[in-house]
Amino acid sequence: MNECFGKKFILNGNLESADIFDNSLVYEGDSIYEVIRMIKGSPVFFYDHMDRLETSVRLQKKKMLADTETLKKNITSLSKSEKKKEINLKIVFNYNKGEDNYLVYFIEPIYPSMEQYRNGVKGILFYAERKDPESKVINHKLRSSIFHKLILEAGYEAILVNENGVITEGSRSNIFFLKDNTLYTAPDNMILNGITRKHVLDICVENNIPVKMVSLKAANLSDYEAVFMTGTSPMVLPFNSIDDKRFKVRVPLIEKLRELYIARAEESIAGFRIGKS
């Protein structure tokens, strides 16, 4: 299956037909990537994503294959070639046997429905951890294993648990827990610090919402009233259950965080258009 969702893509700065898109340029060798939400032809939190891309490249001891301004021009060119209202865009730096390539392309978005925001989604525990949690690196084997279990158990997201029984993050999200009007989330050094998570934490500071960064045991899940994920596609999305444990969904604080996050996302789009980070 071709991962490119569209008629065009960018390969090393050139606009190409999706007919020649080759998945091996993504999944063979080593790949560092970012997934960015596009709204009305502009990326959300573009400069945050670029900062994280540079961090991942540095931590993996690789070289940048395109700078921020080049990628901005590439995204604008691709967006103009196909006017998609709301979609996800993927940037991949691929390093394979001395041959380096970078790609920019649209991927099929899987956004939660309004019903899922209202009623929550099902989570499952998955006992695994990322090798390099602070870098956004493609791990095809881990992703395939998680996807298989999600299908078998009809889950929306897998919550990763390390060898010490500690919850770290979601397979494609960050996780927050709520108890007594305080939010709990894993320490930064245990996870890939998501862009959505970063802005939710900023919103919490601005609105005097207490947050504790602590390691939470999977065995203690029942101690918490509500659980939600943050991520590029789900934004701020509550769980109604994780395995056999049920949680509150209609929580005013979670709904408030989602509304404030959406407002910040819209501000970031305006910033991209005028070149302001």
DRENSEKOL-330106 format. One record per residue (C-alpha): chain; x, y negated, z negated. Coordinates in nm, 2 decimals. Example, Ala and Ser with C-alpha at 12.3 -4.5 7.8 and 13.67 -1.06 7.14 Angstrom:
# residues 2
+----+--------+--------+--------+
: ch :      x :      y :      z :
+----+--------+--------+--------+
:  A :   1.23 :   0.45 :  -0.78 :
:  A :   1.37 :   0.11 :  -0.71 :
+----+--------+--------+--------+
# end
This chain:
# residues 277
+----+--------+--------+--------+
: ch :      x :      y :      z :
+----+--------+--------+--------+
:  A :   0.00 :   0.00 :   0.00 :
:  A :   0.14 :  -0.34 :   0.10 :
:  A :   0.17 :  -0.56 :  -0.21 :
:  A :   0.15 :  -0.88 :   0.00 :
:  A :  -0.21 :  -1.01 :  -0.01 :
:  A :  -0.24 :  -1.24 :   0.28 :
:  A :  -0.14 :  -1.31 :   0.64 :
:  A :   0.20 :  -1.47 :   0.56 :
:  A :   0.49 :  -1.46 :   0.32 :
:  A :   0.82 :  -1.63 :   0.26 :
:  A :   1.14 :  -1.43 :   0.31 :
:  A :   1.46 :  -1.61 :   0.23 :
:  A :   1.30 :  -1.95 :   0.30 :
:  A :   1.13 :  -1.85 :   0.63 :
:  A :   0.75 :  -1.81 :   0.68 :
:  A :   0.69 :  -1.46 :   0.82 :
:  A :   0.39 :  -1.25 :   0.92 :
:  A :   0.27 :  -1.01 :   0.65 :
:  A :   0.29 :  -0.74 :   0.91 :
:  A :   0.67 :  -0.71 :   0.85 :
:  A :   0.64 :  -0.72 :   0.47 :
:  A :   0.85 :  -0.44 :   0.32 :
:  A :   0.77 :  -0.32 :  -0.03 :
:  A :   1.12 :  -0.18 :  -0.06 :
:  A :   1.25 :  -0.54 :  -0.09 :
:  A :   1.06 :  -0.55 :  -0.42 :
:  A :   1.09 :  -0.21 :  -0.57 :
:  A :   1.43 :  -0.08 :  -0.46 :
:  A :   1.74 :  -0.21 :  -0.64 :
:  A :   1.70 :  -0.47 :  -0.92 :
:  A :   1.42 :  -0.72 :  -0.91 :
:  A :   1.35 :  -1.03 :  -1.12 :
:  A :   1.02 :  -1.19 :  -1.07 :
:  A :   0.75 :  -1.44 :  -1.17 :
:  A :   0.38 :  -1.44 :  -1.12 :
:  A :   0.21 :  -1.78 :  -1.10 :
:  A :  -0.16 :  -1.86 :  -1.09 :
:  A :  -0.26 :  -2.08 :  -0.80 :
:  A :  -0.56 :  -2.32 :  -0.82 :
:  A :  -0.66 :  -2.53 :  -0.53 :
:  A :  -0.34 :  -2.46 :  -0.35 :
:  A :  -0.11 :  -2.56 :  -0.64 :
:  A :   0.08 :  -2.35 :  -0.90 :
:  A :  -0.01 :  -2.37 :  -1.27 :
:  A :   0.28 :  -2.45 :  -1.50 :
:  A :   0.53 :  -2.43 :  -1.21 :
:  A :   0.82 :  -2.58 :  -1.40 :
:  A :   0.78 :  -2.35 :  -1.70 :
:  A :   0.79 :  -2.05 :  -1.46 :
:  A :   1.11 :  -2.19 :  -1.30 :
:  A :   1.27 :  -2.23 :  -1.64 :
:  A :   1.19 :  -1.87 :  -1.73 :
:  A :   1.31 :  -1.74 :  -1.39 :
:  A :   1.64 :  -1.91 :  -1.44 :
:  A :   1.66 :  -1.76 :  -1.79 :
:  A :   1.59 :  -1.41 :  -1.66 :
:  A :   1.85 :  -1.44 :  -1.39 :
:  A :   2.11 :  -1.56 :  -1.64 :
:  A :   2.04 :  -1.28 :  -1.89 :
:  A :   2.06 :  -1.02 :  -1.62 :
:  A :   2.39 :  -1.17 :  -1.50 :
:  A :   2.27 :  -1.23 :  -1.15 :
:  A :   2.28 :  -1.54 :  -0.92 :
:  A :   1.99 :  -1.77 :  -0.84 :
:  A :   1.88 :  -1.70 :  -0.48 :
:  A :   1.68 :  -2.02 :  -0.45 :
:  A :   1.66 :  -2.34 :  -0.66 :
:  A :   1.35 :  -2.50 :  -0.80 :
:  A :   1.30 :  -2.76 :  -0.52 :
:  A :   1.35 :  -2.49 :  -0.25 :
:  A :   1.09 :  -2.27 :  -0.41 :
:  A :   0.85 :  -2.56 :  -0.45 :
:  A :   0.88 :  -2.63 :  -0.07 :
:  A :   0.83 :  -2.26 :   0.00 :
:  A :   0.51 :  -2.24 :  -0.21 :
:  A :   0.37 :  -2.56 :  -0.05 :
:  A :   0.44 :  -2.41 :   0.30 :
:  A :   0.28 :  -2.08 :   0.21 :
:  A :  -0.02 :  -2.25 :   0.05 :
:  A :  -0.07 :  -2.46 :   0.36 :
:  A :  -0.06 :  -2.15 :   0.59 :
:  A :  -0.35 :  -1.99 :   0.40 :
:  A :  -0.59 :  -2.20 :   0.21 :
:  A :  -0.68 :  -1.98 :  -0.08 :
:  A :  -0.88 :  -2.14 :  -0.36 :
:  A :  -0.76 :  -1.93 :  -0.66 :
:  A :  -0.50 :  -1.65 :  -0.63 :
:  A :  -0.18 :  -1.53 :  -0.79 :
:  A :   0.16 :  -1.59 :  -0.63 :
:  A :   0.47 :  -1.38 :  -0.69 :
:  A :   0.83 :  -1.48 :  -0.66 :
:  A :   1.08 :  -1.20 :  -0.64 :
:  A :   1.46 :  -1.21 :  -0.64 :
:  A :   1.58 :  -0.87 :  -0.52 :
:  A :   1.94 :  -0.75 :  -0.56 :
:  A :   2.00 :  -0.42 :  -0.38 :
:  A :   2.35 :  -0.28 :  -0.30 :
:  A :   2.50 :  -0.61 :  -0.22 :
:  A :   2.21 :  -0.74 :  -0.02 :
:  A :   2.01 :  -1.01 :  -0.19 :
:  A :   1.67 :  -1.14 :  -0.08 :
:  A :   1.40 :  -1.35 :  -0.22 :
:  A :   1.03 :  -1.34 :  -0.14 :
:  A :   0.73 :  -1.56 :  -0.21 :
:  A :   0.39 :  -1.41 :  -0.15 :
:  A :   0.03 :  -1.39 :  -0.26 :
:  A :  -0.08 :  -1.08 :  -0.46 :
:  A :  -0.44 :  -0.97 :  -0.51 :
:  A :  -0.57 :  -1.13 :  -0.83 :
:  A :  -0.75 :  -0.94 :  -1.10 :
:  A :  -0.92 :  -1.20 :  -1.31 :
:  A :  -1.16 :  -1.12 :  -1.60 :
:  A :  -1.53 :  -1.17 :  -1.53 :
:  A :  -1.74 :  -1.40 :  -1.74 :
:  A :  -1.90 :  -1.09 :  -1.90 :
:  A :  -1.55 :  -0.98 :  -2.01 :
:  A :  -1.48 :  -1.31 :  -2.17 :
:  A :  -1.81 :  -1.29 :  -2.35 :
:  A :  -1.80 :  -0.93 :  -2.45 :
:  A :  -1.43 :  -0.86 :  -2.47 :
:  A :  -1.22 :  -0.58 :  -2.31 :
:  A :  -1.09 :  -0.24 :  -2.42 :
:  A :  -0.72 :  -0.21 :  -2.52 :
:  A :  -0.51 :   0.11 :  -2.57 :
:  A :  -0.19 :   0.16 :  -2.77 :
:  A :   0.10 :   0.27 :  -2.56 :
:  A :   0.42 :   0.39 :  -2.73 :
:  A :   0.70 :   0.23 :  -2.53 :
:  A :   0.91 :  -0.09 :  -2.53 :
:  A :   1.09 :  -0.29 :  -2.26 :
:  A :   1.46 :  -0.25 :  -2.23 :
:  A :   1.52 :  -0.62 :  -2.18 :
:  A :   1.21 :  -0.79 :  -2.33 :
:  A :   1.33 :  -1.15 :  -2.28 :
:  A :   1.38 :  -1.10 :  -1.90 :
:  A :   1.10 :  -1.06 :  -1.65 :
:  A :   1.23 :  -0.75 :  -1.46 :
:  A :   1.03 :  -0.50 :  -1.26 :
:  A :   1.02 :  -0.16 :  -1.43 :
:  A :   0.83 :   0.05 :  -1.18 :
:  A :   0.84 :   0.38 :  -1.38 :
:  A :   0.70 :   0.22 :  -1.70 :
:  A :   0.44 :   0.03 :  -1.51 :
:  A :   0.32 :   0.34 :  -1.33 :
:  A :   0.29 :   0.53 :  -1.66 :
:  A :   0.09 :   0.26 :  -1.82 :
:  A :  -0.14 :   0.22 :  -1.52 :
:  A :  -0.21 :   0.60 :  -1.52 :
:  A :  -0.31 :   0.59 :  -1.89 :
:  A :  -0.53 :   0.28 :  -1.84 :
:  A :  -0.72 :   0.46 :  -1.57 :
:  A :  -0.76 :   0.78 :  -1.78 :
:  A :  -0.89 :   0.59 :  -2.08 :
:  A :  -1.08 :   0.32 :  -1.89 :
:  A :  -0.87 :   0.05 :  -2.06 :
:  A :  -0.81 :  -0.31 :  -1.95 :
:  A :  -0.47 :  -0.36 :  -2.11 :
:  A :  -0.20 :  -0.15 :  -2.29 :
:  A :  -0.05 :  -0.28 :  -2.61 :
:  A :   0.31 :  -0.17 :  -2.65 :
:  A :   0.43 :  -0.01 :  -2.97 :
:  A :   0.80 :   0.04 :  -3.04 :
:  A :   0.97 :   0.33 :  -3.21 :
:  A :   0.92 :   0.17 :  -3.55 :
:  A :   0.54 :   0.16 :  -3.50 :
:  A :   0.55 :  -0.21 :  -3.45 :
:  A :   0.33 :  -0.38 :  -3.19 :
:  A :   0.53 :  -0.60 :  -2.95 :
:  A :   0.33 :  -0.72 :  -2.65 :
:  A :   0.09 :  -0.61 :  -2.38 :
:  A :   0.20 :  -0.45 :  -2.06 :
:  A :   0.12 :  -0.77 :  -1.88 :
:  A :   0.03 :  -1.01 :  -2.16 :
:  A :   0.11 :  -1.13 :  -2.51 :
:  A :  -0.10 :  -1.04 :  -2.81 :
:  A :  -0.24 :  -1.25 :  -3.09 :
:  A :  -0.42 :  -1.12 :  -3.41 :
:  A :  -0.66 :  -1.33 :  -3.62 :
:  A :  -0.71 :  -1.30 :  -4.00 :
:  A :  -0.85 :  -1.56 :  -4.24 :
:  A :  -0.82 :  -1.84 :  -3.97 :
:  A :  -0.45 :  -1.76 :  -3.92 :
:  A :  -0.30 :  -1.63 :  -3.60 :
:  A :  -0.03 :  -1.36 :  -3.60 :
:  A :   0.20 :  -1.27 :  -3.31 :
:  A :   0.53 :  -1.10 :  -3.26 :
:  A :   0.86 :  -1.29 :  -3.30 :
:  A :   1.01 :  -1.44 :  -2.98 :
:  A :   1.31 :  -1.21 :  -2.97 :
:  A :   1.09 :  -0.89 :  -2.95 :
:  A :   0.89 :  -1.00 :  -2.64 :
:  A :   0.88 :  -1.16 :  -2.31 :
:  A :   0.76 :  -1.51 :  -2.41 :
:  A :   0.48 :  -1.57 :  -2.17 :
:  A :   0.40 :  -1.91 :  -2.03 :
:  A :   0.04 :  -1.89 :  -2.14 :
:  A :   0.16 :  -1.79 :  -2.49 :
:  A :   0.40 :  -2.09 :  -2.50 :
:  A :   0.11 :  -2.33 :  -2.43 :
:  A :  -0.13 :  -2.16 :  -2.67 :
:  A :   0.14 :  -2.20 :  -2.94 :
:  A :   0.18 :  -2.57 :  -2.85 :
:  A :  -0.20 :  -2.61 :  -2.87 :
:  A :  -0.20 :  -2.45 :  -3.21 :
:  A :   0.06 :  -2.70 :  -3.34 :
:  A :  -0.13 :  -2.99 :  -3.19 :
:  A :  -0.45 :  -2.87 :  -3.36 :
:  A :  -0.31 :  -2.76 :  -3.70 :
:  A :  -0.40 :  -2.40 :  -3.63 :
:  A :  -0.16 :  -2.18 :  -3.85 :
:  A :   0.05 :  -1.92 :  -3.67 :
:  A :   0.28 :  -1.66 :  -3.83 :
:  A :   0.54 :  -1.48 :  -3.61 :
:  A :   0.57 :  -1.15 :  -3.78 :
:  A :   0.61 :  -0.78 :  -3.68 :
:  A :   0.28 :  -0.61 :  -3.71 :
:  A :   0.24 :  -0.23 :  -3.76 :
:  A :   0.00 :  -0.05 :  -3.53 :
:  A :  -0.12 :   0.14 :  -3.84 :
:  A :  -0.25 :  -0.18 :  -3.99 :
:  A :  -0.47 :  -0.29 :  -3.69 :
:  A :  -0.78 :  -0.26 :  -3.90 :
:  A :  -0.66 :  -0.55 :  -4.13 :
:  A :  -0.74 :  -0.80 :  -3.85 :
:  A :  -1.08 :  -0.96 :  -3.76 :
:  A :  -1.01 :  -1.03 :  -3.39 :
:  A :  -0.74 :  -0.97 :  -3.13 :
:  A :  -0.68 :  -1.15 :  -2.80 :
:  A :  -0.43 :  -1.15 :  -2.52 :
:  A :  -0.27 :  -1.44 :  -2.33 :
:  A :  -0.14 :  -1.42 :  -1.97 :
:  A :  -0.14 :  -1.57 :  -1.62 :
:  A :  -0.45 :  -1.38 :  -1.51 :
:  A :  -0.65 :  -1.33 :  -1.83 :
:  A :  -0.56 :  -1.67 :  -1.98 :
:  A :  -0.71 :  -1.62 :  -2.33 :
:  A :  -0.91 :  -1.30 :  -2.34 :
:  A :  -1.05 :  -1.12 :  -2.65 :
:  A :  -1.04 :  -0.74 :  -2.71 :
:  A :  -1.36 :  -0.57 :  -2.83 :
:  A :  -1.16 :  -0.26 :  -2.93 :
:  A :  -0.81 :  -0.11 :  -2.94 :
:  A :  -0.83 :   0.27 :  -2.93 :
:  A :  -1.11 :   0.35 :  -3.18 :
:  A :  -1.09 :   0.02 :  -3.37 :
:  A :  -1.35 :  -0.25 :  -3.31 :
:  A :  -1.30 :  -0.63 :  -3.33 :
:  A :  -1.50 :  -0.94 :  -3.33 :
:  A :  -1.53 :  -1.11 :  -2.99 :
:  A :  -1.75 :  -1.42 :  -3.02 :
:  A :  -1.49 :  -1.61 :  -3.22 :
:  A :  -1.51 :  -2.00 :  -3.20 :
:  A :  -1.13 :  -2.03 :  -3.24 :
:  A :  -1.06 :  -1.81 :  -2.94 :
:  A :  -1.31 :  -1.99 :  -2.73 :
:  A :  -1.16 :  -2.32 :  -2.83 :
:  A :  -0.81 :  -2.21 :  -2.74 :
:  A :  -0.92 :  -2.10 :  -2.40 :
:  A :  -1.09 :  -2.43 :  -2.33 :
:  A :  -0.79 :  -2.63 :  -2.44 :
:  A :  -0.56 :  -2.40 :  -2.24 :
:  A :  -0.76 :  -2.46 :  -1.92 :
:  A :  -0.74 :  -2.83 :  -1.97 :
:  A :  -0.36 :  -2.81 :  -2.00 :
:  A :  -0.34 :  -2.60 :  -1.68 :
:  A :  -0.53 :  -2.86 :  -1.49 :
:  A :  -0.28 :  -3.13 :  -1.61 :
:  A :   0.01 :  -2.91 :  -1.50 :
:  A :  -0.13 :  -2.90 :  -1.14 :
:  A :  -0.14 :  -3.27 :  -1.13 :
:  A :   0.22 :  -3.27 :  -1.25 :
:  A :   0.33 :  -3.04 :  -0.97 :
:  A :   0.18 :  -3.26 :  -0.71 :
:  A :   0.37 :  -3.57 :  -0.83 :
:  A :   0.69 :  -3.37 :  -0.91 :
:  A :   0.67 :  -3.41 :  -1.29 :
:  A :   0.76 :  -3.12 :  -1.52 :
+----+--------+--------+--------+
# end
